[in-house]
Amino acid sequence: MVFHARNQAGMALGAVLVLALAGGAALAQESTNRVAADTAWSVFVEDDPKECWAVSAPRETVNTRGGEPVQVRRGDILLFATYRPGSETPEISFTGGYPFAPDSTVGLTVGDTEYQLFVNGEWAWSGAPEEDARILATLRAGSEAVLSARSARGTDTRDTFSLFGFTAATEEAQRQCAE
């Protein structure tokens, strides 16, 4: 299992992106340039180092323990497609807002197609750029993505993301990083 690199600066921007998604806070504007937000997906551009994201928060979140719904406190829950200069295919990643169970995976389901994302702390990625290309095509063809995971504390989570606007957002993020 090999994680392709998402740098620490990019991971730290997750909280900034949530602020910007929630209301375009001045702090977020200082660090990240929001260039598009017409759908469930927003596009952000960071200049140093250059990275461009299509990102969305879930439209629905369900947390269960032992099959029963529970209230839990989670941090930022975001699904990303990250482009870097020269990349044709984005890196697909997910942060669930909690540390994932050790040695677990995150299931990403679109229609009848399921992928397993590898976890590291609060982040999950595909195993290789080739897998990202397959996931990208599946996300572009779908209407919703469901990410299922287990926290280190044993809570099962199911986060549902709308894919309305995903294709346009990823095309814009790719265009922004090609400039």
Backbone as a printed PyTorch tensor [residue, N CA C, xyz], in Angstrom:
tensor([[[  0.8470,  -1.1620,   0.0000],
         [  0.0000,   0.0000,   0.0000],
         [  0.9010,   1.2360,   0.0000]],

        [[  0.7290,   2.0740,  -1.0210],
         [  1.5440,   3.2690,  -1.1560],
         [  0.6220,   4.4680,  -1.2360]],

        [[  0.8300,   5.4450,  -0.3740],
         [  0.0640,   6.6840,  -0.4490],
         [  0.8120,   7.6240,  -1.3560]],

        [[  0.1350,   8.1950,  -2.3260],
         [  0.8470,   9.2290,  -3.0440],
         [  0.7210,  10.4950,  -2.2350]],

        [[  1.7000,  11.3570,  -2.3740],
         [  1.9180,  12.4250,  -1.4100],
         [  0.8820,  13.5310,  -1.4810]],

        [[  0.3530,  13.8780,  -0.3510],
         [ -0.4010,  15.1030,  -0.1480],
         [  0.4230,  15.8230,   0.8990]],

        [[  0.9290,  16.9970,   0.5650],
         [  1.8430,  17.6390,   1.5010],
         [  1.1200,  18.1450,   2.7410]],

        [[  1.8640,  18.3430,   3.8030],
         [  1.2890,  18.7680,   5.0770],
         [  0.5880,  20.1120,   4.9710]],

        [[  1.1160,  21.0150,   4.1640],
         [  0.4630,  22.3180,   4.0010],
         [ -0.9250,  22.1400,   3.4090]],

        [[ -1.0560,  21.2600,   2.4310],
         [ -2.3530,  21.0120,   1.8170],
         [ -3.3410,  20.4320,   2.8100]],

        [[ -2.8870,  19.5050,   3.6530],
         [ -3.7710,  18.9110,   4.6480],
         [ -4.2310,  19.9530,   5.6440]],

        [[ -3.3620,  20.8520,   6.0310],
         [ -3.7210,  21.8810,   7.0100],
         [ -4.7470,  22.8550,   6.4580]],

        [[ -4.8180,  22.9720,   5.1440],
         [ -5.7690,  23.9070,   4.5490],
         [ -7.2040,  23.4180,   4.6450]],

        [[ -7.4250,  22.1650,   5.0410],
         [ -8.7800,  21.6480,   5.1710],
         [ -9.6530,  22.5270,   6.0450]],

        [[ -9.1400,  22.9400,   7.1900],
         [ -9.9090,  23.8060,   8.0860],
         [-10.1670,  25.1570,   7.4520]],

        [[ -9.2050,  25.6900,   6.7420],
         [ -9.3830,  26.9730,   6.0620],
         [-10.4530,  26.8410,   4.9880]],

        [[-10.4460,  25.7300,   4.2640],
         [-11.4420,  25.5200,   3.2280],
         [-12.8360,  25.4320,   3.8190]],

        [[-12.9800,  24.7920,   4.9830],
         [-14.2860,  24.7180,   5.6210],
         [-14.7790,  26.1130,   5.9650]],

        [[-13.9070,  26.9570,   6.4910],
         [-14.2980,  28.3310,   6.7700],
         [-14.7890,  29.0170,   5.5000]],

        [[-14.0650,  28.8310,   4.4200],
         [-14.4490,  29.4590,   3.1660],
         [-15.7510,  28.8630,   2.6360]],

        [[-15.9310,  27.5540,   2.7560],
         [-17.1690,  26.9290,   2.3190],
         [-18.3370,  27.4480,   3.1390]],

        [[-18.1060,  27.6550,   4.4310],
         [-19.1770,  28.0800,   5.3170],
         [-19.5560,  29.5410,   5.1280]],

        [[-18.6290,  30.3790,   4.6820],
         [-19.0290,  31.7630,   4.5550],
         [-17.9990,  32.6820,   3.9550]],

        [[-16.9480,  32.1470,   3.3990],
         [-15.9700,  33.0100,   2.7470],
         [-15.2390,  33.9110,   3.7250]],

        [[-14.8770,  33.4130,   4.8510],
         [-14.2200,  34.2070,   5.8830],
         [-12.9560,  34.8720,   5.3620]],

        [[-12.6480,  36.0300,   5.9190],
         [-11.4700,  36.7880,   5.4880],
         [-10.1910,  35.9750,   5.6420]],

        [[-10.0840,  35.2010,   6.7210],
         [ -8.8950,  34.3740,   6.9280],
         [ -8.7050,  33.4190,   5.7600]],

        [[ -9.7780,  32.8070,   5.3280],
         [ -9.6760,  31.8670,   4.2110],
         [ -9.2520,  32.5860,   2.9440]],

        [[ -9.7300,  33.7830,   2.7310],
         [ -9.3840,  34.5120,   1.5230],
         [ -7.9080,  34.8960,   1.5010]],

        [[ -7.3110,  35.0990,   2.6760],
         [ -5.8910,  35.4290,   2.7290],
         [ -5.0350,  34.2560,   2.2830]],

        [[ -5.4490,  33.0320,   2.6140],
         [ -4.6330,  31.8700,   2.3610],
         [ -4.9900,  31.1430,   1.0740]],

        [[ -6.2510,  31.1700,   0.6940],
         [ -6.7240,  30.3720,  -0.4130],
         [ -7.6680,  31.2050,  -1.2650]],

        [[ -7.5780,  31.0650,  -2.5660],
         [ -8.4210,  31.8070,  -3.4780],
         [ -9.5700,  30.9240,  -3.9380]],

        [[-10.7820,  31.2630,  -3.5230],
         [-11.9710,  30.5380,  -3.9610],
         [-12.3650,  31.0890,  -5.3210]],

        [[-12.3480,  30.2310,  -6.3240],
         [-12.5990,  30.7160,  -7.6810],
         [-13.9390,  30.2850,  -8.2430]],

        [[-14.6090,  29.3210,  -7.6470],
         [-15.9020,  28.8830,  -8.1600],
         [-16.6760,  28.1680,  -7.0660]],

        [[-17.9960,  28.4290,  -7.0140],
         [-18.8390,  27.7710,  -6.0090],
         [-20.3020,  27.8120,  -6.4330]],

        [[-20.6080,  27.3380,  -7.6230],
         [-21.9800,  27.4120,  -8.1200],
         [-22.8290,  26.1960,  -7.7680]],

        [[-22.2510,  25.1610,  -7.2230],
         [-22.9590,  23.9100,  -6.9400],
         [-22.5570,  23.4170,  -5.5610]],

        [[-22.7250,  22.1230,  -5.3370],
         [-22.2830,  21.5170,  -4.0740],
         [-20.7640,  21.5320,  -3.9630]],

        [[-20.0810,  21.7960,  -5.0820],
         [-18.6190,  21.7630,  -5.1350],
         [-18.0610,  23.1600,  -5.2990]],

        [[-16.9720,  23.4310,  -4.5850],
         [-16.2500,  24.6960,  -4.6970],
         [-14.8630,  24.4210,  -5.2380]],

        [[-14.2680,  25.4300,  -5.8570],
         [-12.9050,  25.3220,  -6.3760],
         [-12.0510,  26.3630,  -5.6800]],

        [[-10.8930,  25.9160,  -5.1780],
         [ -9.9400,  26.7870,  -4.5030],
         [ -8.5830,  26.6380,  -5.1570]],

        [[ -7.8140,  27.7230,  -5.1300],
         [ -6.4640,  27.7040,  -5.6830],
         [ -5.5060,  28.2530,  -4.6360]],

        [[ -4.4260,  27.5360,  -4.4030],
         [ -3.3350,  27.9820,  -3.5280],
         [ -2.1340,  28.2190,  -4.4270]],

        [[ -1.4380,  29.3270,  -4.2060],
         [ -0.3460,  29.6960,  -5.1000],
         [  1.0270,  29.1590,  -4.7230]],

        [[  1.3180,  28.9210,  -3.4370],
         [  2.6750,  28.5430,  -3.0620],
         [  2.6640,  27.4340,  -2.0140]],

        [[  2.7900,  26.1820,  -2.3810],
         [  2.9630,  25.6830,  -3.7430],
         [  1.6140,  25.6620,  -4.4610]],

        [[  1.6620,  25.6850,  -5.7620],
         [  0.4390,  25.7300,  -6.5650],
         [ -0.3170,  24.4170,  -6.4190]],

        [[ -1.5510,  24.5050,  -5.9420],
         [ -2.4730,  23.3860,  -5.8460],
         [ -3.8720,  23.9270,  -6.0790]],

        [[ -4.7150,  23.1130,  -6.6910],
         [ -6.0810,  23.5190,  -6.9860],
         [ -7.0170,  22.4020,  -6.5420]],

        [[ -8.0690,  22.7600,  -5.8050],
         [ -8.9760,  21.7630,  -5.2520],
         [-10.3870,  21.9630,  -5.7530]],

        [[-11.0500,  20.8760,  -6.0410],
         [-12.5010,  20.8140,  -6.0780],
         [-12.8460,  20.1270,  -4.7650]],

        [[-13.7200,  20.7260,  -3.9800],
         [-13.9830,  20.2090,  -2.6320],
         [-15.4510,  20.3960,  -2.2750]],

        [[-15.9570,  19.4510,  -1.4780],
         [-17.3420,  19.5360,  -1.0330],
         [-17.4730,  18.9600,   0.3660]],

        [[-18.4610,  19.4620,   1.0940],
         [-18.8630,  18.8970,   2.3800],
         [-20.0490,  17.9650,   2.1130]],

        [[-20.3050,  17.0050,   2.9950],
         [-21.4140,  16.0750,   2.7570],
         [-22.7670,  16.7580,   2.8990]],

        [[-23.7440,  16.2310,   2.1800],
         [-25.1160,  16.7330,   2.3340],
         [-25.8490,  15.9780,   3.4320]],

        [[-25.3130,  14.7940,   3.7870],
         [-25.9030,  14.0020,   4.8640],
         [-24.8100,  13.2130,   5.5660]],

        [[-24.9240,  13.1260,   6.8880],
         [-23.9770,  12.3740,   7.7050],
         [-24.7630,  11.5230,   8.6910]],

        [[-24.4120,  10.2300,   8.7730],
         [-25.0470,   9.3200,   9.7230],
         [-23.9420,   8.6480,  10.5280]],

        [[-24.0750,   8.6940,  11.8520],
         [-23.1060,   8.0790,  12.7660],
         [-23.8330,   7.0110,  13.5660]],

        [[-23.2620,   5.7920,  13.6080],
         [-23.8970,   4.7160,  14.3680],
         [-22.8550,   3.9540,  15.1810]],

        [[-23.3380,   3.3460,  16.2510],
         [-22.5130,   2.4530,  17.0620],
         [-23.4210,   1.2760,  17.4300]],

        [[-22.9810,   0.0700,  17.0810],
         [-23.8150,  -1.1050,  17.3400],
         [-25.1170,  -1.0560,  16.5610]],

        [[-25.1240,  -0.3860,  15.4090],
         [-26.3130,  -0.2950,  14.5760],
         [-27.2940,   0.7890,  14.9880]],

        [[-27.0230,   1.4820,  16.0920],
         [-27.9220,   2.5310,  16.5880],
         [-27.3330,   3.9120,  16.3160]],

        [[-28.1580,   4.8610,  15.8710],
         [-27.6550,   6.2200,  15.6490],
         [-27.1050,   6.8270,  16.9450]],

        [[-25.9750,   7.5290,  16.8230],
         [-25.3750,   8.2010,  17.9750],
         [-24.9440,   9.6050,  17.5690]],

        [[-24.9080,  10.4740,  18.5480],
         [-24.3850,  11.8210,  18.3570],
         [-22.8940,  11.7800,  18.6680]],

        [[-22.0800,  12.2390,  17.7450],
         [-20.6430,  12.3180,  17.9660],
         [-20.1510,  13.6650,  17.4590]],

        [[-19.0320,  14.0680,  18.0110],
         [-18.4190,  15.3130,  17.5660],
         [-17.3450,  14.9670,  16.5540]],

        [[-17.4730,  15.5450,  15.3640],
         [-16.4980,  15.3080,  14.3050],
         [-15.9620,  16.6440,  13.8340]],

        [[-14.7440,  16.6050,  13.3370],
         [-14.1570,  17.8010,  12.7420],
         [-14.6330,  17.9420,  11.3090]],

        [[-13.7950,  18.5420,  10.4830],
         [-14.1180,  18.7860,   9.0850],
         [-14.3220,  17.4690,   8.3360]],

        [[-15.3890,  17.4140,   7.5550],
         [-15.6890,  16.2590,   6.7110],
         [-15.6940,  16.7750,   5.2790]],

        [[-14.6940,  16.3780,   4.4890],
         [-14.5430,  16.9270,   3.1360],
         [-14.0530,  15.8690,   2.1560]],

        [[-14.5590,  15.9570,   0.9400],
         [-14.0920,  15.1310,  -0.1640],
         [-13.3800,  16.0520,  -1.1410]],

        [[-12.1420,  15.6860,  -1.5180],
         [-11.2860,  16.5260,  -2.3570],
         [-10.9180,  15.8420,  -3.6690]],

        [[-10.7380,  16.6600,  -4.6900],
         [-10.0290,  16.2690,  -5.9150],
         [ -8.9530,  17.3480,  -6.0720]],

        [[ -7.6920,  16.9950,  -5.8580],
         [ -6.5890,  17.9600,  -5.8250],
         [ -5.7180,  17.8280,  -7.0630]],

        [[ -5.5620,  18.9490,  -7.7590],
         [ -4.6720,  19.0100,  -8.9270],
         [ -3.4130,  19.7730,  -8.5600]],

        [[ -2.3370,  19.3790,  -9.1920],
         [ -1.0630,  20.0970,  -9.1030],
         [ -0.6250,  20.3900, -10.5270]],

        [[  0.2190,  21.4040, -10.7400],
         [  0.6490,  21.7340, -12.1020],
         [  1.1730,  20.4940, -12.8420]],

        [[  0.7240,  20.3460, -14.0760],
         [  1.1680,  19.2400, -14.9070],
         [  0.4020,  17.9450, -14.7140]],

        [[ -0.5370,  17.8940, -13.7280],
         [ -1.2660,  16.6450, -13.5010],
         [ -2.5550,  16.6240, -14.3170]],

        [[ -2.7650,  15.5220, -14.9890],
         [ -3.9970,  15.3150, -15.7570],
         [ -5.1060,  14.7730, -14.8650]],

        [[ -4.7080,  14.0220, -13.8520],
         [ -5.6540,  13.3680, -12.9550],
         [ -5.4560,  13.9060, -11.5440]],

        [[ -6.5590,  14.2250, -10.8640],
         [ -6.4050,  14.7220,  -9.4950],
         [ -6.1510,  13.5900,  -8.5140]],

        [[ -5.6450,  13.9680,  -7.3650],
         [ -5.5560,  13.0470,  -6.2410],
         [ -6.8960,  13.1260,  -5.5140]],

        [[ -7.5590,  12.0060,  -5.3470],
         [ -8.8330,  11.9560,  -4.6380],
         [ -8.5280,  11.6470,  -3.1730]],

        [[ -9.0590,  12.4730,  -2.2760],
         [ -8.8290,  12.2450,  -0.8440],
         [-10.0710,  12.6210,  -0.0550]],

        [[-10.0990,  12.1530,   1.1890],
         [-11.2540,  12.3470,   2.0630],
         [-10.7490,  12.5200,   3.4860]],

        [[-11.3370,  13.4570,   4.1910],
         [-11.0890,  13.5720,   5.6220],
         [-12.4340,  13.4410,   6.3230]],

        [[-12.4720,  12.5240,   7.2980],
         [-13.7250,  12.2120,   7.9720],
         [-13.9750,  12.9660,   9.2550]],

        [[-13.0350,  13.7900,   9.6730],
         [-13.2440,  14.5720,  10.8830],
         [-12.9530,  13.8230,  12.1670]],

        [[-12.2420,  12.7120,  12.0600],
         [-11.8370,  11.9290,  13.2240],
         [-10.7250,  10.9800,  12.7890]],

        [[ -9.9460,  10.4500,  13.7290],
         [ -8.9530,   9.4290,  13.3650],
         [ -9.6690,   8.1270,  12.9700]],

        [[ -9.3070,   7.6020,  11.8190],
         [ -9.8820,   6.3370,  11.3780],
         [ -9.3080,   5.1850,  12.2030]],

        [[-10.0550,   4.0980,  12.2710],
         [ -9.5840,   2.9010,  12.9670],
         [ -8.2890,   2.4180,  12.3060]],

        [[ -7.2910,   2.0490,  13.1110],
         [ -6.0390,   1.5380,  12.5380],
         [ -6.3010,   0.3290,  11.6460]],

        [[ -5.5420,   0.2160,  10.5790],
         [ -5.6420,  -0.9080,   9.6390],
         [ -7.0090,  -1.0410,   8.9830]],

        [[ -7.7800,   0.0400,   8.9490],
         [ -9.0790,   0.0030,   8.2800],
         [ -8.9590,   0.6710,   6.9120]],

        [[-10.0390,   0.6690,   6.1770],
         [-10.1260,   1.4150,   4.9260],
         [-11.4320,   2.1980,   4.9450]],

        [[-11.5510,   3.1250,   4.0110],
         [-12.7790,   3.8810,   3.8220],
         [-13.3920,   3.3970,   2.5140]],

        [[-14.6590,   3.0060,   2.5640],
         [-15.3600,   2.6120,   1.3510],
         [-15.9260,   3.8330,   0.6580]],

        [[-15.6460,   3.9600,  -0.6240],
         [-16.2070,   5.0430,  -1.4440],
         [-17.0990,   4.3640,  -2.4730]],

        [[-18.4070,   4.6110,  -2.4000],
         [-19.3660,   3.9580,  -3.2720],
         [-20.0910,   4.9860,  -4.1190]],

        [[-20.1330,   4.7250,  -5.4250],
         [-20.8940,   5.5370,  -6.3710],
         [-21.7230,   4.5470,  -7.1800]],

        [[-23.0430,   4.5940,  -7.0060],
         [-23.8960,   3.6030,  -7.6720],
         [-23.5200,   2.2100,  -7.2190]],

        [[-23.1920,   1.3280,  -8.1810],
         [-22.8190,  -0.0510,  -7.8640],
         [-21.3070,  -0.2520,  -7.7720]],

        [[-20.5490,   0.8290,  -7.8950],
         [-19.0880,   0.7300,  -7.9170],
         [-18.5200,   1.1460,  -6.5670]],

        [[-17.6310,   0.3170,  -6.0190],
         [-17.0210,   0.6380,  -4.7230],
         [-15.5030,   0.5850,  -4.8290]],

        [[-14.8680,   1.5210,  -4.1410],
         [-13.4110,   1.5900,  -4.0330],
         [-13.0590,   1.5760,  -2.5580]],

        [[-11.8560,   1.1380,  -2.2470],
         [-11.3400,   1.1870,  -0.8840],
         [-10.2200,   2.2190,  -0.8320]],

        [[-10.3590,   3.1860,   0.0680],
         [ -9.3280,   4.1990,   0.2770],
         [ -8.5210,   3.8090,   1.5090]],

        [[ -7.2170,   3.9920,   1.4320],
         [ -6.3270,   3.6670,   2.5380],
         [ -6.2610,   4.8400,   3.5030]],

        [[ -6.1660,   4.5470,   4.7930],
         [ -6.2280,   5.5990,   5.8030],
         [ -4.8670,   5.8730,   6.4320]],

        [[ -4.7410,   7.1210,   6.8730],
         [ -3.5770,   7.5700,   7.6250],
         [ -4.0730,   8.6930,   8.5200]],

        [[ -4.2950,   8.3990,   9.7980],
         [ -4.8340,   9.3980,  10.7150],
         [ -6.2660,   9.7390,  10.3540]],

        [[ -6.5140,  11.0190,  10.0440],
         [ -7.8480,  11.4780,   9.6790],
         [ -8.0530,  11.5730,   8.1730]],

        [[ -7.0930,  11.0920,   7.3780],
         [ -7.1480,  11.2150,   5.9210],
         [ -7.2030,   9.8480,   5.2590]],

        [[ -7.8320,   9.8120,   4.0860],
         [ -7.8940,   8.5840,   3.2850],
         [ -7.6430,   8.9320,   1.8190]],

        [[ -6.8970,   8.0450,   1.1350],
         [ -6.5350,   8.2300,  -0.2750],
         [ -6.6510,   6.9040,  -0.9960]],

        [[ -6.6680,   6.9890,  -2.3280],
         [ -6.5670,   5.7610,  -3.1140],
         [ -5.1170,   5.2880,  -3.0330]],

        [[ -4.8450,   4.1150,  -3.5600],
         [ -3.5030,   3.5610,  -3.4710],
         [ -2.5520,   4.0340,  -4.5390]],

        [[ -3.0720,   4.6130,  -5.6440],
         [ -2.1940,   4.9660,  -6.7610],
         [ -2.8960,   5.9350,  -7.7110]],

        [[ -2.1340,   6.6950,  -8.4830],
         [ -2.7340,   7.6230,  -9.4500],
         [ -3.6640,   6.9220, -10.4460]],

        [[ -3.3690,   5.6840, -10.8130],
         [ -4.2350,   4.9520, -11.7440],
         [ -5.6170,   4.7340, -11.1190]],

        [[ -5.6430,   4.4790,  -9.8280],
         [ -6.9120,   4.3070,  -9.1230],
         [ -7.6520,   5.6420,  -9.0690]],

        [[ -6.9290,   6.7500,  -8.8660],
         [ -7.5560,   8.0710,  -8.8880],
         [ -8.2540,   8.3140, -10.2190]],

        [[ -7.6540,   7.9110, -11.3160],
         [ -8.2580,   8.1050, -12.6410],
         [ -9.5730,   7.3310, -12.7430]],

        [[ -9.6040,   6.1100, -12.2340],
         [-10.8430,   5.3180, -12.2530],
         [-11.9030,   5.9570, -11.3450]],

        [[-11.4820,   6.4020, -10.1670],
         [-12.4240,   7.0440,  -9.2410],
         [-12.9700,   8.3240,  -9.8690]],

        [[-12.1100,   9.1220, -10.4880],
         [-12.5450,  10.3630, -11.1290],
         [-13.6360,  10.0880, -12.1570]],

        [[-13.4250,   9.1120, -13.0240],
         [-14.4190,   8.7800, -14.0530],
         [-15.7380,   8.3400, -13.4130]],

        [[-15.6530,   7.5560, -12.3510],
         [-16.8550,   7.0820, -11.6700],
         [-17.5870,   8.2400, -11.0110]],

        [[-16.8600,   9.1320, -10.3380],
         [-17.4920,  10.2890,  -9.6940],
         [-18.1570,  11.1910, -10.7260]],

        [[-17.5130,  11.4030, -11.8620],
         [-18.0880,  12.2540, -12.9120],
         [-19.3680,  11.6610, -13.4840]],

        [[-19.4940,  10.3400, -13.4750],
         [-20.6740,   9.6870, -14.0340],
         [-21.8010,   9.5190, -13.0090]],

        [[-21.5150,   9.7560, -11.7360],
         [-22.4840,   9.4850, -10.6840],
         [-23.2780,  10.6910, -10.2470]],

        [[-24.2500,  10.4380,  -9.3690],
         [-25.0560,  11.5260,  -8.8120],
         [-24.7690,  11.7510,  -7.3310]],

        [[-24.2750,  10.7120,  -6.6470],
         [-23.8640,  10.8770,  -5.2540],
         [-22.7780,   9.8720,  -4.9200]],

        [[-21.9520,  10.2560,  -3.9520],
         [-20.8860,   9.3890,  -3.4530],
         [-21.1340,   9.1730,  -1.9730]],

        [[-20.9740,   7.9250,  -1.5350],
         [-21.1480,   7.5900,  -0.1300],
         [-19.8100,   7.0780,   0.3940]],

        [[-19.3280,   7.7030,   1.4600],
         [-18.0750,   7.2740,   2.0830],
         [-18.3980,   6.6740,   3.4400]],

        [[-18.0050,   5.4130,   3.6280],
         [-18.2900,   4.6660,   4.8540],
         [-16.9820,   4.3320,   5.5370]],

        [[-16.9400,   4.5950,   6.8430],
         [-15.6900,   4.3820,   7.5780],
         [-15.9970,   4.0260,   9.0230]],

        [[-14.9280,   3.6740,   9.7390],
         [-15.0130,   3.3790,  11.1750],
         [-13.9660,   4.2090,  11.8860]],

        [[-14.3900,   4.8560,  12.9750],
         [-13.4620,   5.6710,  13.7510],
         [-12.6310,   4.7870,  14.6680]],

        [[-11.5670,   5.3560,  15.1840],
         [-10.7170,   4.6510,  16.1360],
         [-11.4940,   4.3040,  17.4080]],

        [[-12.5960,   5.0010,  17.6650],
         [-13.4360,   4.7320,  18.8500],
         [-14.5690,   3.7540,  18.5550]],

        [[-14.6480,   3.2550,  17.3060],
         [-15.6450,   2.2500,  16.9710],
         [-16.9500,   2.7790,  16.4170]],

        [[-17.0210,   4.0570,  16.0930],
         [-18.2240,   4.6190,  15.4890],
         [-18.1780,   4.3760,  13.9810]],

        [[-19.2790,   3.8870,  13.4340],
         [-19.3980,   3.7380,  11.9850],
         [-20.0080,   5.0170,  11.4310]],

        [[-19.4300,   5.5090,  10.3450],
         [-19.9320,   6.7380,   9.7490],
         [-20.2640,   6.4960,   8.2870]],

        [[-21.2420,   7.2500,   7.8230],
         [-21.6830,   7.1810,   6.4330],
         [-21.9700,   8.6130,   6.0000]],

        [[-21.1260,   9.1230,   5.1130],
         [-21.2380,  10.5030,   4.6420],
         [-21.6240,  10.4920,   3.1660]],

        [[-22.7000,  11.2050,   2.8400],
         [-23.2070,  11.2320,   1.4680],
         [-22.9350,  12.6010,   0.8550]],

        [[-22.2470,  12.5810,  -0.2870],
         [-21.8820,  13.7980,  -1.0100],
         [-22.6560,  13.8720,  -2.3140]],

        [[-23.2220,  15.0390,  -2.6060],
         [-23.8130,  15.2700,  -3.9160],
         [-22.6930,  15.4070,  -4.9290]],

        [[-22.8820,  14.8470,  -6.1110],
         [-21.9010,  15.0170,  -7.1830],
         [-22.3810,  16.0390,  -8.2080]],

        [[-23.4430,  16.7690,  -7.8710],
         [-23.9140,  17.8310,  -8.7440],
         [-22.8350,  18.9050,  -8.8510]],

        [[-22.3250,  19.1080, -10.0280],
         [-21.2780,  20.1010, -10.2500],
         [-19.8700,  19.5590, -10.1360]],

        [[-19.7140,  18.2670,  -9.8260],
         [-18.3790,  17.7030,  -9.6530],
         [-17.5460,  17.8030, -10.9300]],

        [[-18.1320,  17.4380, -12.0650],
         [-17.3720,  17.4750, -13.3220],
         [-16.9060,  18.8860, -13.6330]],

        [[-17.7960,  19.8520, -13.5490],
         [-17.4110,  21.2450, -13.8300],
         [-16.3460,  21.7290, -12.8480]],

        [[-16.4880,  21.3740, -11.5780],
         [-15.5160,  21.8150, -10.5690],
         [-14.1440,  21.2050, -10.8160]],

        [[-14.0900,  19.9170, -11.1520],
         [-12.7820,  19.3030, -11.3930],
         [-12.1580,  19.8350, -12.6780]],

        [[-12.9760,  20.1060, -13.6810],
         [-12.4310,  20.6970, -14.9100],
         [-11.8650,  22.0920, -14.6410]],

        [[-12.5610,  22.8630, -13.8090],
         [-12.0780,  24.2090, -13.4610],
         [-10.8030,  24.1280, -12.6190]],

        [[-10.7560,  23.2190, -11.6600],
         [ -9.5470,  23.0740, -10.8420],
         [ -8.3720,  22.6700, -11.7110]],

        [[ -8.5820,  21.7680, -12.6490],
         [ -7.5010,  21.3540, -13.5520],
         [ -7.0470,  22.5350, -14.4170]],

        [[ -8.0120,  23.2980, -14.9110],
         [ -7.6680,  24.4700, -15.7380],
         [ -6.8770,  25.5000, -14.9280]],

        [[ -7.2910,  25.7310, -13.7010],
         [ -6.5980,  26.7000, -12.8470],
         [ -5.1560,  26.2820, -12.5830]],

        [[ -4.9170,  24.9900, -12.4230],
         [ -3.5500,  24.5270, -12.1340],
         [ -2.7190,  24.3910, -13.3860]],

        [[ -3.3280,  24.4440, -14.5510],
         [ -2.5800,  24.3690, -15.8000],
         [ -2.0190,  25.7370, -16.1930]],

        [[ -2.5420,  26.7830, -15.5870],
         [ -2.1080,  28.1600, -15.9280],
         [ -0.7820,  28.5020, -15.3010]]])
